[in-house]
Amino acid sequence: MSGRDEVPIGRRMAELRARRGMSQQVFADRIGKSKSWVDKVERGVRTLDRLSVIETVAAALGVTPTILLTGKPRREGVTDTDAAVERVRAALARHDPPGADADSPTARQLDDRAGHAWAAYRNGHHAQVLRALPDLLAATRHTTRAEPAADPPVRVYRLTAQTLVKLGQPHLAWLAADRAMTAATGDPHRTALTAVSLAQALRALHRGRLAQAAALSAVHQLDPAAHDRPPDPGLAGTLLLEAALAAASYRDAATAHDLTERAAHLAAAHDDHHQRDGDGIAFGSAAVTLARALVATQLGDHHQAVTIHRYATSGDGWHQLPAEHRAAHLIDIARAHLDLGDPRAAGRALIAADQIAPAEARIRPAARAALTAIVRTGLTAADVARLAATVGLTRR
């Protein structure tokens, strides 16, 4: 979303005023401002950055705030997202076998398609993922029957679970994660990968203790002494962070801090080999620091969360994390700013998230809730008001 082609709001105000045959003085009288104020806004000397003023200006011009902010009615496809989720739900509900002449993909073909979908997820292209999931789930049913030991079903069900958590569908996410766990049975590494998705779904269901148990059980299964497979510090560290967040969700501060420290030790020992794979695992010191901020937020220490956030985002490790990870963190920190009574900082966090991965800020319920809270304060900068108008939010 580049501002390259956007007409500045002041110039748009001037064009709409001129079309209606109003002089600057007449227009100023209608909105209760001075002619000098109107002139400065239209020339870009003064910023039109309060939603209440934008609404007054729009009413005087006979347009909606959306028209004034964006130049045209534009609304993010919330209904389309809901419909896409319903298609995913329908795909999960189906258990029909392939027809006799069905063109079922091979495990390799499905794995390639799942890999492309995971790449879209890491880049925050959630609409693309949602479009792909129904067909991937259908192909998974057929491939699973033909090749029950194949890895792709685990990847597809995990991706489904993590996407649904983001979209505020934790029960459906839990179902997908449970399917992934069934497909992963017998392989400690796949089981541990699936436990990440399962823990996220359980946390979204406010089942923190169950989420913690699932994550820690998977860490124990990764013990290299019990298996031939070499240890995976990135996966183990990610599970420890999931367990820490789960502990924080039910206010067990001591356990949350202990688990975070264990993850930090793993990151320090393996940061020369920054862990990032194609299945949503991004581990290293930066990921640990962001988790510390989220733990602080869940424990109610919002000042510490913001302090940690500022430190984490100032380092190189921040830019090495996937776009989805960074944007999701910014949405979390927006809530911390709101709880500290700083809607302007919260707005800046959401705008930064929108610049990194627009779908995170525009279709996730958590982001929309934070944006609604900011708008309702009346302390809304122009770029935040523009984002609110884009996704169809108004102050009520």
Secondary structure by P-SEA (a helix, b strand, c coil): ccccccccaaaaaaaaaaaacccaaaaaaaacccaaaaaaaaacccccccaaaaaaaaaaacccccccccccccccaaaaaaaaaaaaaaaaacccccccccccccaaaaaaaaaaaaaaaaacaaaaaaaacaaaaaaaaaaaaaccccaaaaaaaaaaaaaaaaaccaaaaaaaaaaaaaaacccaaaaaaaaaaaaaaaaaacaaaaaaaaaaaaaaaaccccccccccaaaaaaaaaaaaaaaaaacaaaaaaaaaaaaaaaaaacccccccccccccccaaaaaaaaaaaaaaacaaaaaaaaaaaaaaccccccccaaaaaaaaaaaaaaaaaaccaaaaaaaaaaaaaaccccccccaaaaaaaaaaaaaccccaaaaaaaaaaccccc
